[in-house]
Amino acid sequence: MNNSNDSQQASEGGGKKTRGLPPVSVLAGWGVAIAVLVFFLIFDVQIKPRGGFLARTDESVAGVADPTAATIKDLAVVVAPEEGYTVDVNWGDTGVKLVEVGGIDINKYKENYGDEKYQELLAYLTEPQNKGITITQDNAYFWVNTLWALGLTQKSDVLDKGVMGVEYRDKLGNFASTGGWTLGAADAVSLYSSSVIVPLTEEQQALVAKVSSGIYRPCCGNPTSFPDCNHGMAILGLLELMASQGSSEGEMYRAALAFNSYWFTQTYVDLAYYFKTEKGIEWSNVDAKEILAAEFSSAAGYQSIKEKIGNVPGVSGSGGACGA
């Protein structure tokens, strides 16, 4: 029989023979195989058997590892940069005035800040400094105390008409921000809202009162408008200095967040981690006013966030103590 020859035919006009094409199903199979291969090469997807099935082992998808782990070590650098944060104000003779009225005892300061790294900073108290304030990890301790003295001594509507001055007038010495101030030439209660260090208009006093009511700190549960600890009183002093020179509300919030971040670095590293992993927002893009609100920056608010995120791996930071 010649059936085997029937599958081959002579080409018309020539004597050459051609082989029959593979079935369509075979071609389709080859196409699918090639498409799958290209997909795996392009997307770098690895597969391995797991429980009888093929499954992706891409860790960011499977949740095997924290997809942000590689960035955790950088959060502290972003929150409290080594180069510091500069507030665009003119310090001028603010420090000289504080010494003159007894808000700061220069001899106590020199004794307290005997370390060489503080010697240049002491000039902020002995002569006018026509430049701004730059806070760093190295000088954060100096500025929390110096601004504390300013907030305590400056004649202020927040101190006179706020919670401390009205509800606790006869107990002013019982707070950490008053009873804890030991670097002045006079006692804290007599210094309280006693001198005009930086002149403020009524509008500027109102601005300070407004902004201070929205700024919390992680060591306490009260806003800066109730400055019962050193950090609250220091932020109050910072706000007053900025308001006296025409700083905007936004600038005041951003400066307060920066100073809080150097005083409570671990707290704000944790919050940066929360915003990055839970909200997809980089620290540079966060709203300072939102962060400084009670939900995040009060002691209770921060603890609530901390319970959600647990310990941030690979980062250790510092916190602030409420004492001189």
ZAZA-818160 format. One line per 5 residues: number of its first residue (from 1); for each residue x, y, z of N, C-alpha, C. Coordinates in Angstrom, 2 decimals. Example, Ala and Ser with C-alpha at 12.3 -4.5 7.8 and 13.67 -1.06 7.14 Angstrom:
# ZAZA-818160
1) 13.19/-5.69/7.80/12.30/-4.50/7.80/13.20/-3.30/7.80 | 12.85/-2.25/7.08/13.67/-1.06/7.14/12.90/0.03/7.87
//
This chain:
# ZAZA-818160
1) 0.84/-1.20/0.00/0.00/0.00/0.00/0.87/1.24/0.00 | 0.37/2.36/-0.57/1.15/3.59/-0.69/0.56/4.73/0.13 | -0.18/4.40/1.19/-0.80/5.47/2.00/0.24/6.40/2.61 | 1.41/5.84/2.93/2.44/6.67/3.56/2.94/7.72/2.61 | 2.85/7.43/1.31/3.31/8.41/0.35/2.27/9.47/0.04
6) 1.02/9.16/0.41/-0.06/10.11/0.11/0.06/11.40/0.89 | 0.78/11.37/2.02/0.90/12.58/2.84/1.90/13.54/2.29 | 2.63/13.16/1.27/3.59/14.03/0.63/3.18/14.22/-0.81 | 3.18/15.40/-1.29/2.78/15.72/-2.65/3.88/16.52/-3.32 | 4.01/16.31/-4.62/4.99/17.09/-5.37/4.48/18.52/-5.49
11) 5.37/19.46/-5.28/4.96/20.87/-5.43/4.70/21.17/-6.88 | 3.69/22.02/-7.09/3.26/22.31/-8.45/4.35/23.05/-9.19 | 4.70/22.57/-10.38/5.70/23.22/-11.21/7.10/22.80/-10.83 | 7.33/22.02/-9.82/8.67/21.59/-9.44/8.65/20.17/-8.99 | 9.77/19.64/-8.77/9.82/18.25/-8.37/10.09/18.06/-6.90
16) 10.13/19.23/-6.08/10.47/19.14/-4.67/9.26/18.77/-3.85 | 9.52/18.12/-2.78/8.45/17.71/-1.86/8.52/18.52/-0.58 | 7.40/18.81/0.08/7.35/19.52/1.37/6.66/18.67/2.40 | 7.12/18.86/3.70/6.48/18.13/4.80/5.21/18.86/5.22 | 4.23/18.12/5.68/2.98/18.72/6.16/3.20/19.55/7.42
21) 2.47/20.67/7.65/2.58/21.52/8.85/2.09/20.78/10.08 | 2.66/21.11/11.28/2.17/20.48/12.51/0.72/20.86/12.74 | 0.02/20.04/13.46/-1.39/20.37/13.78/-1.50/21.71/14.49 | -2.63/22.39/14.34/-2.86/23.70/14.99/-2.72/23.60/16.50 | -3.15/22.52/17.11/-3.09/22.35/18.58/-1.65/22.37/19.05
26) -0.73/21.83/18.27/0.68/21.82/18.66/1.24/23.23/18.62 | 0.90/23.97/17.56/1.36/25.35/17.47/0.84/26.19/18.63 | -0.40/26.00/18.98/-0.99/26.75/20.11/-0.27/26.42/21.39 | 0.06/25.17/21.56/0.78/24.76/22.79/2.14/25.42/22.87 | 2.85/25.47/21.75/4.14/26.13/21.74/3.99/27.62/22.07
31) 2.96/28.24/21.55/2.75/29.67/21.80/2.51/29.96/23.26 | 1.71/29.13/23.91/1.44/29.31/25.35/2.71/29.12/26.15 | 3.48/28.12/25.81/4.72/27.85/26.55/5.68/29.01/26.45 | 5.82/29.57/25.22/6.73/30.70/25.02/6.24/31.93/25.79 | 4.92/32.16/25.78/4.36/33.31/26.49/4.62/33.22/27.99
36) 4.43/32.02/28.55/4.68/31.82/29.99/6.13/32.06/30.32 | 7.03/31.54/29.46/8.46/31.72/29.70/8.83/33.19/29.69 | 8.33/33.94/28.71/8.60/35.38/28.63/8.09/36.10/29.87 | 6.88/35.74/30.33/6.30/36.36/31.53/7.22/36.18/32.74 | 7.69/34.95/32.94/8.52/34.68/34.11/9.86/35.40/34.01
41) 10.39/35.53/32.79/11.66/36.22/32.62/11.52/37.71/32.88 | 10.44/38.30/32.36/10.24/39.74/32.52/9.97/40.10/33.97 | 9.13/39.36/34.65/8.72/39.74/36.01/9.53/39.02/37.08 | 10.50/38.25/36.68/11.40/37.60/37.63/10.64/36.88/38.72 | 9.64/36.11/38.33/8.83/35.36/39.28/9.41/33.97/39.44
46) 9.64/33.59/40.69/10.15/32.26/40.97/9.00/31.40/41.48 | 9.05/30.13/41.15/8.02/29.23/41.64/8.67/28.01/42.25 | 7.97/27.47/43.20/8.44/26.23/43.79/7.22/25.50/44.34 | 7.29/24.21/44.47/6.16/23.46/44.98/5.87/23.84/46.43 | 4.62/24.01/46.75/4.23/24.26/48.14/2.86/23.61/48.34
51) 2.84/22.53/49.11/1.58/21.86/49.39/0.92/21.33/48.13 | 1.73/20.95/47.13/1.16/20.38/45.92/0.79/21.41/44.88 | 1.01/22.74/45.18/0.68/23.77/44.23/1.92/24.59/43.92 | 1.90/25.30/42.80/2.95/26.24/42.48/2.54/27.60/43.03 | 3.45/28.22/43.80/3.11/29.50/44.44/4.26/30.48/44.32
56) 3.91/31.78/44.23/4.95/32.82/44.18/5.65/32.90/45.51 | 6.97/33.15/45.44/7.73/33.36/46.68/8.25/34.78/46.76 | 7.69/35.66/45.96/8.03/37.08/46.05/7.69/37.54/47.47 | 8.72/37.91/48.28/8.52/38.14/49.71/7.63/39.33/49.99 | 7.71/40.38/49.15/6.89/41.56/49.42/5.42/41.26/49.26
61) 5.12/40.25/48.48/3.73/39.87/48.28/3.30/38.85/49.31 | 4.16/37.85/49.54/3.81/36.77/50.45/3.84/37.20/51.90 | 4.49/38.35/52.18/4.55/38.82/53.56/5.61/38.11/54.39 | 6.53/37.43/53.72/7.58/36.72/54.45/8.49/37.69/55.16 | 8.75/38.84/54.53/9.62/39.85/55.13/8.96/41.22/55.00
66) 9.30/42.12/55.90/8.76/43.48/55.88/9.31/44.20/54.65 | 8.46/44.62/53.72/8.95/45.28/52.51/9.66/46.59/52.78 | 9.50/47.20/53.98/10.16/48.46/54.28/11.40/48.27/55.15 | 11.76/47.04/55.43/12.87/46.79/56.36/14.16/47.47/55.92 | 14.37/47.55/54.63/15.60/48.15/54.14/15.68/49.64/54.42
71) 14.54/50.29/54.70/14.54/51.73/54.92/14.50/52.12/56.39 | 14.28/51.17/57.27/14.11/51.50/58.68/15.32/52.22/59.24 | 16.51/51.76/58.89/17.72/52.35/59.45/17.90/53.81/59.04 | 17.20/54.22/58.00/17.33/55.59/57.51/16.32/56.55/58.13 | 15.34/56.04/58.86/14.29/56.91/59.37/14.82/57.95/60.36
76) 15.73/57.55/61.23/16.28/58.49/62.22/17.01/59.63/61.52 | 17.67/59.34/60.42/18.39/60.36/59.66/17.42/61.36/59.06 | 16.25/60.89/58.66/15.25/61.77/58.06/14.53/62.59/59.12 | 14.23/61.96/60.25/13.47/62.62/61.32/14.31/63.67/62.04 | 15.56/63.33/62.34/16.45/64.26/63.05/17.80/64.28/62.34
81) 17.89/64.98/61.21/19.12/65.00/60.41/20.34/65.47/61.21 | 21.48/64.89/60.89/22.71/65.24/61.59/23.05/66.72/61.44 | 22.72/67.29/60.28/23.06/68.70/60.04/22.15/69.65/60.82 | 21.07/69.13/61.39/20.20/69.94/62.22/19.08/70.62/61.46 | 18.29/71.37/62.20/17.16/72.13/61.64/17.32/73.58/62.08
86) 17.27/74.49/61.13/17.46/75.91/61.42/16.15/76.67/61.33 | 15.86/77.43/62.37/14.68/78.29/62.39/15.11/79.67/61.90 | 14.43/80.16/60.91/14.80/81.43/60.28/14.26/82.61/61.09 | 14.92/82.85/62.23/14.60/84.01/63.06/15.92/84.66/63.47 | 15.81/85.86/63.96/16.99/86.55/64.47/16.98/86.47/65.99
91) 17.90/85.71/66.55/17.96/85.56/68.00/18.24/86.89/68.67 | 19.08/87.71/68.07/19.37/89.05/68.59/19.87/89.05/70.02 | 19.26/89.89/70.86/19.69/90.01/72.27/18.76/89.27/73.22 | 18.04/88.28/72.70/17.10/87.51/73.52/17.82/86.89/74.72 | 18.95/86.26/74.48/19.70/85.62/75.56/20.25/86.62/76.56
96) 20.74/87.74/76.06/21.27/88.78/76.94/20.18/89.28/77.88 | 18.98/89.50/77.35/17.85/89.97/78.17/17.48/88.92/79.23 | 17.50/87.63/78.86/17.16/86.58/79.82/18.12/86.60/81.00 | 19.38/86.83/80.72/20.38/86.90/81.79/20.14/88.16/82.63 | 19.84/89.28/81.99/19.64/90.56/82.69/18.48/90.48/83.68
101) 17.38/89.81/83.32/16.21/89.78/84.20/16.26/88.58/85.17 | 17.27/87.77/85.09/17.40/86.64/86.02/16.77/85.35/85.54 | 16.25/85.35/84.31/15.68/84.11/83.80/16.73/83.02/83.66 | 17.96/83.45/83.38/19.10/82.54/83.29/20.23/83.08/84.15 | 20.81/82.23/84.95/22.01/82.56/85.72/23.20/82.09/84.89
106) 23.97/83.04/84.36/25.04/82.68/83.44/26.10/81.80/84.11 | 26.33/82.00/85.39/27.33/81.18/86.09/26.85/79.73/86.22 | 25.57/79.54/86.50/25.01/78.19/86.56/25.07/77.53/85.18 | 24.83/78.35/84.16/24.87/77.81/82.80/26.28/77.35/82.45 | 27.27/78.17/82.79/28.65/77.82/82.47/29.06/76.55/83.21
111) 28.56/76.39/84.41/28.86/75.18/85.18/28.13/73.97/84.59 | 26.89/74.19/84.23/26.08/73.09/83.69/26.54/72.67/82.29 | 27.01/73.67/81.53/27.43/73.40/80.16/28.94/73.56/80.03 | 29.67/72.84/80.86/31.12/72.92/80.84/31.77/72.20/79.68 | 31.04/71.31/79.04/31.59/70.56/77.92/32.00/71.53/76.80
116) 33.10/71.20/76.15/33.65/72.06/75.10/32.65/72.35/73.99 | 31.81/71.38/73.68/30.87/71.54/72.57/29.84/72.64/72.81 | 29.69/73.07/74.07/28.70/74.09/74.40/29.28/75.51/74.44 | 30.59/75.64/74.37/31.20/76.94/74.59/30.76/77.99/73.56 | 30.65/77.59/72.32/30.19/78.53/71.30/28.74/78.92/71.53
121) 27.94/77.99/72.04/26.52/78.27/72.28/26.32/79.29/73.40 | 27.24/79.32/74.35/27.09/80.26/75.47/27.10/81.71/74.98 | 27.65/81.94/73.81/27.65/83.30/73.26/26.23/83.79/73.00 | 25.27/82.87/72.86/23.87/83.26/72.67/23.32/83.96/73.92 | 24.04/83.85/75.03/23.58/84.44/76.29/24.41/85.63/76.72
126) 25.57/85.81/76.13/26.47/86.86/76.59/26.58/88.04/75.64 | 26.17/87.86/74.39/26.24/88.94/73.41/25.19/88.71/72.32 | 24.73/89.77/71.67/23.73/89.60/70.61/24.22/88.66/69.51 | 23.29/87.85/69.03/23.58/86.92/67.95/22.58/87.16/66.82 | 23.02/87.84/65.80/22.12/88.16/64.70/22.06/87.01/63.70
131) 21.54/85.90/64.18/21.38/84.70/63.36/20.28/83.85/63.97 | 19.93/82.82/63.25/18.84/81.97/63.71/19.28/80.91/64.70 | 18.41/79.95/64.94/18.68/78.85/65.85/18.77/77.58/65.03 | 19.84/76.84/65.22/19.97/75.52/64.60/20.04/74.47/65.69 | 19.05/73.59/65.71/19.04/72.53/66.70/19.61/71.26/66.08
136) 20.47/70.56/66.83/21.06/69.29/66.42/20.96/68.32/67.59 | 21.36/67.08/67.35/21.38/66.13/68.47/22.36/66.58/69.54 | 23.45/67.21/69.14/24.47/67.62/70.10/24.05/68.81/70.96 | 23.24/69.72/70.42/22.89/70.91/71.20/21.43/70.94/71.66 | 20.70/69.84/71.43/19.27/69.81/71.77/19.05/70.09/73.26
141) 19.94/69.61/74.10/19.83/69.82/75.55/19.97/71.30/75.89 | 20.90/71.99/75.22/21.08/73.43/75.46/19.83/74.19/75.08 | 19.25/73.85/73.94/18.11/74.63/73.47/16.82/74.33/74.22 | 16.66/73.13/74.72/15.45/72.88/75.50/15.47/73.73/76.77 | 16.63/73.88/77.38/16.72/74.69/78.60/16.63/76.19/78.31
146) 17.31/76.63/77.27/17.32/78.06/76.95/15.95/78.55/76.51 | 15.28/77.77/75.69/13.92/78.13/75.28/12.93/77.96/76.43 | 13.21/77.04/77.33/12.40/76.88/78.54/12.45/78.17/79.34 | 13.65/78.72/79.52/13.80/79.98/80.26/13.03/81.10/79.58 | 13.05/81.12/78.24/12.32/82.15/77.50/10.82/81.99/77.69
151) 10.31/80.76/77.53/8.87/80.54/77.69/8.39/80.84/79.09 | 9.18/80.54/80.07/8.82/80.78/81.47/8.81/82.27/81.81 | 9.80/83.01/81.31/9.99/84.40/81.71/9.18/85.39/80.87 | 9.00/85.09/79.61/8.32/86.00/78.69/6.89/86.32/79.14 | 6.56/87.59/79.12/5.20/88.04/79.43/4.26/87.47/78.38
156) 3.29/86.68/78.84/2.54/85.87/77.89/1.07/85.74/78.25 | 0.20/85.90/77.25/-1.22/85.66/77.46/-1.47/84.18/77.75 | -0.70/83.31/77.15/-0.86/81.87/77.39/-0.65/81.56/78.87 | 0.36/82.18/79.47/0.64/81.92/80.88/-0.33/82.66/81.80 | -0.70/83.87/81.44/-1.57/84.68/82.32/-3.04/84.31/82.19
161) -3.50/84.00/80.97/-4.92/83.77/80.73/-5.26/82.32/80.45 | -4.25/81.46/80.38/-4.48/80.06/80.10/-4.74/79.25/81.36 | -4.72/77.93/81.21/-5.05/77.03/82.32/-4.14/77.22/83.52 | -2.84/77.31/83.27/-1.91/77.43/84.40/-2.12/78.72/85.17 | -2.28/79.82/84.44/-2.39/81.12/85.10/-3.72/81.38/85.76
166) -4.77/80.67/85.32/-6.11/80.90/85.86/-6.50/79.83/86.88 | -6.45/78.59/86.46/-6.91/77.51/87.33/-5.87/77.10/88.39 | -4.61/77.36/88.11/-3.56/76.90/89.03/-2.68/78.04/89.52 | -3.20/79.23/89.55/-2.41/80.39/89.93/-1.77/80.22/91.31 | -2.49/79.62/92.24/-1.95/79.46/93.59/-1.10/78.20/93.74
171) -0.93/77.46/92.63/-0.12/76.24/92.68/0.93/76.22/91.58 | 1.35/77.39/91.15/2.27/77.48/90.02/3.58/76.75/90.25 | 4.02/76.70/91.47/5.31/76.07/91.75/5.30/74.56/91.72 | 4.14/73.96/91.50/4.03/72.50/91.56/4.28/71.79/90.23 | 4.49/72.54/89.18/4.67/71.93/87.87/6.15/71.69/87.56
176) 6.39/70.72/86.68/7.77/70.44/86.27/8.40/71.64/85.58 | 7.60/72.42/84.87/8.13/73.57/84.14/8.45/74.75/85.04 | 7.95/74.74/86.25/8.23/75.82/87.20/9.14/75.31/88.32 | 8.66/74.34/89.07/9.46/73.79/90.16/10.77/73.17/89.69 | 10.80/72.74/88.41/12.00/72.09/87.90/13.04/73.04/87.35
181) 12.73/74.34/87.24/13.69/75.28/86.68/14.69/75.71/87.75 | 15.94/75.28/87.60/16.97/75.55/88.61/18.14/76.34/88.05 | 18.06/76.79/86.81/19.19/77.48/86.19/18.98/78.99/86.08 | 18.01/79.50/86.83/17.76/80.93/86.83/18.39/81.59/88.05 | 18.47/82.92/88.00/18.99/83.69/89.13/17.88/84.02/90.11
186) 16.64/83.70/89.77/15.49/83.90/90.65/14.64/82.64/90.60 | 13.72/82.51/91.55/12.89/81.31/91.55/11.87/81.37/90.42 | 11.43/80.20/89.98/10.60/80.10/88.79/9.26/80.82/88.93 | 8.65/80.78/90.10/7.34/81.41/90.28/7.45/82.92/90.11 | 8.51/83.51/90.60/8.67/84.96/90.44/9.04/85.32/89.00
191) 9.65/84.38/88.28/10.00/84.61/86.88/8.80/84.45/85.96 | 7.82/83.69/86.37/6.67/83.31/85.55/5.99/84.52/84.91 | 6.04/84.60/83.58/5.39/85.66/82.81/5.70/87.05/83.37 | 6.97/87.29/83.63/7.35/88.50/84.36/7.97/89.60/83.52 | 8.53/89.27/82.35/9.29/90.27/81.60/9.02/90.18/80.10
196) 9.07/91.33/79.45/8.93/91.36/77.99/10.33/91.14/77.40 | 10.58/89.92/77.00/11.86/89.59/76.37/11.76/89.83/74.86 | 10.66/89.38/74.28/10.39/89.65/72.85/9.02/90.32/72.77 | 8.95/91.55/72.26/7.68/92.27/72.20/6.67/91.55/71.30 | 5.44/91.43/71.77/4.37/90.78/71.01/3.14/91.68/70.96
201) 2.56/91.81/69.78/1.31/92.55/69.64/0.16/91.65/70.12 | -1.03/92.22/70.23/-2.19/91.42/70.62/-2.45/90.32/69.60 | -2.28/90.65/68.33/-2.50/89.65/67.28/-1.48/88.53/67.38 | -0.25/88.87/67.70/0.79/87.85/67.83/0.57/86.98/69.07 | 0.11/87.61/70.14/-0.23/86.83/71.34/-1.35/85.85/71.02
206) -2.32/86.30/70.23/-3.45/85.44/69.86/-2.97/84.28/68.98 | -2.03/84.57/68.08/-1.50/83.52/67.21/-0.76/82.47/68.03 | 0.04/82.92/68.99/0.76/81.98/69.86/-0.24/81.11/70.62 | -1.29/81.72/71.14/-2.30/80.96/71.89/-2.97/79.93/70.99 | -3.27/80.31/69.77/-3.93/79.40/68.83/-3.04/78.22/68.48
211) -1.82/78.51/68.06/-0.92/77.44/67.62/-0.53/76.55/68.80 | -0.25/77.13/69.93/0.18/76.35/71.09/-0.88/75.36/71.56 | -2.15/75.68/71.31/-3.22/74.78/71.73/-3.27/73.51/70.89 | -2.57/73.51/69.74/-2.59/72.34/68.86/-1.28/71.57/68.86 | -0.37/71.91/69.76/0.94/71.25/69.78/1.11/70.46/71.07
216) 1.23/69.15/70.93/1.43/68.26/72.08/2.86/67.73/72.09 | 3.24/67.09/73.19/4.56/66.45/73.28/4.39/65.10/73.95 | 5.22/64.13/73.58/5.02/62.73/74.00/5.24/62.44/75.48 | 5.81/63.41/76.21/6.06/63.14/77.63/4.84/63.46/78.49 | 3.87/64.17/77.92/2.72/64.63/78.70/1.42/64.46/77.90
221) 0.33/64.80/78.54/-0.95/64.70/77.87/-1.57/66.05/77.59 | -0.80/67.12/77.82/-1.34/68.47/77.65/-0.73/69.19/76.46 | -1.46/70.14/75.89/-0.91/70.92/74.78/0.07/71.97/75.31 | 0.77/72.61/74.39/1.73/73.66/74.76/1.04/74.84/75.43 | -0.24/75.03/75.17/-0.98/76.10/75.84/-1.15/75.81/77.34
226) -0.84/74.59/77.74/-0.77/74.21/79.16/0.63/73.64/79.37 | 1.64/74.52/79.43/3.04/74.09/79.44/3.51/73.64/80.82 | 3.04/72.49/81.25/3.35/72.04/82.60/4.68/71.29/82.69 | 5.38/71.14/81.57/6.71/70.52/81.62/7.69/71.37/80.82 | 8.96/71.02/80.92/10.00/71.83/80.27/9.85/71.90/78.76
231) 9.47/70.78/78.12/9.35/70.78/76.66/8.21/71.67/76.20 | 7.11/71.65/76.92/6.00/72.52/76.59/6.37/73.98/76.74 | 7.07/74.31/77.82/7.47/75.70/78.06/8.50/76.14/77.02 | 9.36/75.23/76.60/10.37/75.55/75.59/9.72/75.82/74.24 | 8.74/74.99/73.85/8.04/75.23/72.59/7.28/76.55/72.65
236) 6.72/76.88/73.81/6.03/78.15/73.97/7.01/79.29/73.70 | 8.20/79.22/74.27/9.21/80.25/74.03/9.58/80.35/72.57 | 9.71/79.21/71.90/10.04/79.19/70.47/8.93/79.86/69.66 | 7.68/79.53/69.95/6.55/80.12/69.23/6.50/81.63/69.43 | 6.77/82.08/70.63/6.73/83.52/70.91/7.82/84.25/70.15
241) 9.01/83.68/70.10/10.11/84.29/69.36/9.76/84.37/67.87 | 9.21/83.29/67.34/8.86/83.26/65.92/7.72/84.22/65.61 | 6.69/84.24/66.45/5.54/85.13/66.23/5.97/86.59/66.25 | 6.89/86.93/67.13/7.34/88.32/67.26/8.03/88.81/65.99 | 8.48/87.88/65.14/9.20/88.25/63.92/8.40/87.90/62.66
246) 7.09/87.67/62.85/6.21/87.52/61.70/6.15/86.15/61.07 | 6.58/85.12/61.76/6.50/83.77/61.20/5.04/83.37/61.02 | 4.79/82.56/60.01/3.43/82.10/59.74/3.08/80.93/60.64 | 1.79/80.63/60.67/1.32/79.49/61.46/1.98/78.19/61.00 | 2.08/78.00/59.68/2.70/76.80/59.15/4.16/76.68/59.55
251) 4.88/77.79/59.51/6.30/77.78/59.91/6.45/77.44/61.38 | 5.53/77.90/62.19/5.60/77.61/63.62/5.36/76.13/63.90 | 4.39/75.55/63.21/4.14/74.12/63.38/5.33/73.29/62.93 | 5.92/73.65/61.79/7.06/72.88/61.28/8.26/72.96/62.22 | 8.51/74.15/62.77/9.63/74.30/63.70/9.37/73.50/64.98
256) 8.14/73.55/65.47/7.81/72.80/66.70/8.00/71.31/66.48 | 7.61/70.80/65.31/7.80/69.38/65.03/9.28/69.03/64.97 | 10.07/69.90/64.36/11.51/69.64/64.28/12.13/69.59/65.66 | 11.79/70.53/66.53/12.38/70.55/67.88/11.91/69.35/68.69 | 10.63/69.02/68.59/10.14/67.81/69.25/10.90/66.59/68.77
261) 11.22/66.56/67.49/11.87/65.39/66.90/13.29/65.20/67.42 | 13.96/66.29/67.77/15.30/66.18/68.35/15.22/65.86/69.84 | 14.15/66.27/70.49/14.00/65.98/71.91/13.42/64.59/72.16 | 12.63/64.08/71.21/11.99/62.76/71.33/12.20/61.98/70.03 | 13.45/61.73/69.71/13.76/61.14/68.41/13.09/59.79/68.20
266) 13.14/58.91/69.20/12.55/57.59/69.02/11.05/57.66/68.74 | 10.38/58.57/69.44/8.94/58.73/69.24/8.63/59.06/67.79 | 9.35/60.01/67.23/9.03/60.46/65.89/9.58/59.53/64.80 | 10.58/58.73/65.13/10.99/57.65/64.23/9.86/56.63/64.14 | 9.27/56.31/65.30/8.13/55.39/65.31/6.97/55.95/64.48
271) 6.70/57.23/64.65/5.60/57.84/63.90/5.91/57.91/62.41 | 7.18/58.13/62.06/7.57/58.13/60.65/7.35/56.74/60.06 | 7.66/55.72/60.83/7.46/54.34/60.40/5.97/54.06/60.20 | 5.16/54.55/61.12/3.71/54.36/61.03/3.16/55.02/59.76 | 3.55/56.27/59.51/3.02/56.97/58.34/3.52/56.34/57.03
276) 4.73/55.82/57.05/5.27/55.19/55.85/4.60/53.86/55.56 | 4.44/53.04/56.59/3.92/51.69/56.37/2.40/51.61/56.37 | 1.74/52.45/57.16/0.29/52.38/57.26/-0.43/53.34/56.32 | 0.20/54.47/56.02/-0.47/55.47/55.19/0.26/55.74/53.87 | 1.46/55.18/53.73/2.21/55.38/52.50/2.71/56.80/52.32
281) 2.96/57.50/53.43/3.41/58.89/53.38/4.83/58.99/53.92 | 5.73/59.57/53.14/7.10/59.78/53.60/7.11/60.89/54.64 | 8.08/60.84/55.54/8.16/61.82/56.62/8.26/63.25/56.08 | 8.96/63.42/54.98/9.12/64.77/54.41/7.80/65.34/53.92 | 6.80/64.50/53.76/5.51/64.96/53.24/4.40/64.99/54.29
286) 4.73/64.68/55.54/3.69/64.68/56.57/3.27/66.10/56.89 | 2.06/66.25/57.38/1.53/67.55/57.80/1.93/67.76/59.26 | 2.78/68.74/59.51/3.29/68.98/60.87/2.16/69.21/61.86 | 1.15/69.93/61.45/0.02/70.20/62.34/-0.68/68.91/62.73 | -0.85/68.01/61.77/-1.50/66.73/62.05/-0.66/65.90/63.03
291) 0.63/65.84/62.80/1.52/65.03/63.64/1.55/65.56/65.07 | 1.51/66.86/65.24/1.63/67.47/66.57/0.33/67.44/67.36 | -0.75/67.00/66.75/-2.03/66.92/67.45/-2.01/65.79/68.47 | -3.01/65.78/69.33/-3.07/64.80/70.42/-3.07/63.36/69.92 | -3.65/63.12/68.75/-3.76/61.76/68.20/-2.41/61.09/68.04
296) -1.37/61.90/67.79/-0.04/61.32/67.56/1.01/61.76/68.57 | 1.00/63.03/68.98/2.10/63.55/69.78/1.85/63.62/71.28 | 0.62/63.40/71.73/0.42/63.34/73.18/0.93/62.00/73.68 | 1.15/61.89/74.96/1.63/60.63/75.53/0.68/59.48/75.21 | -0.62/59.71/75.40/-1.61/58.66/75.14/-1.74/58.37/73.65
301) -1.71/59.41/72.82/-1.83/59.23/71.38/-0.67/58.42/70.83 | 0.53/58.78/71.26/1.71/58.04/70.79/1.67/56.59/71.22 | 1.28/56.34/72.46/1.22/54.96/72.96/0.23/54.13/72.15 | -0.85/54.75/71.72/-1.83/54.05/70.91/-1.23/53.64/69.57 | -0.46/54.54/68.96/0.21/54.23/67.70/1.26/53.15/67.93
306) 1.97/53.26/69.04/3.03/52.29/69.35/2.47/50.88/69.48 | 1.30/50.76/70.05/0.66/49.45/70.19/0.32/48.86/68.82 | 0.05/49.70/67.86/-0.30/49.22/66.52/0.93/48.73/65.76 | 2.07/49.41/65.92/3.24/49.09/65.11/4.26/48.22/65.82 | 4.18/48.15/67.16/5.18/47.38/67.90/6.53/48.07/67.85
311) 7.59/47.30/68.00/8.94/47.86/67.99/9.45/47.97/66.56 | 9.95/49.13/66.22/10.53/49.33/64.90/11.92/48.71/64.91 | 12.19/47.76/64.02/13.48/47.08/64.05/14.63/47.94/63.57 | 15.79/47.76/64.21/17.01/48.36/63.72/17.26/49.79/64.07 | 16.42/50.40/64.91/16.60/51.82/65.24/16.51/52.02/66.74
316) 17.44/52.77/67.28/17.36/53.16/68.67/17.47/54.67/68.72 | 16.70/55.30/69.60/16.71/56.76/69.66/16.69/57.23/71.09 | 16.56/58.53/71.23/16.60/59.11/72.56/15.30/59.81/72.88 | 14.99/59.90/74.14/13.81/60.62/74.59/14.22/61.75/75.48 | 13.29/62.62/75.79/13.62/63.76/76.63/13.09/63.60/78.03
321) 13.85/64.11/78.98/13.44/64.10/80.37/12.95/65.49/80.75 | 12.00/65.56/81.66/11.40/66.86/82.03/12.17/67.50/83.18 | 13.43/67.78/82.98/14.22/68.42/84.02/15.38/69.19/83.40 | 15.93/70.14/84.17/17.03/70.95/83.65/18.33/70.16/83.65
//
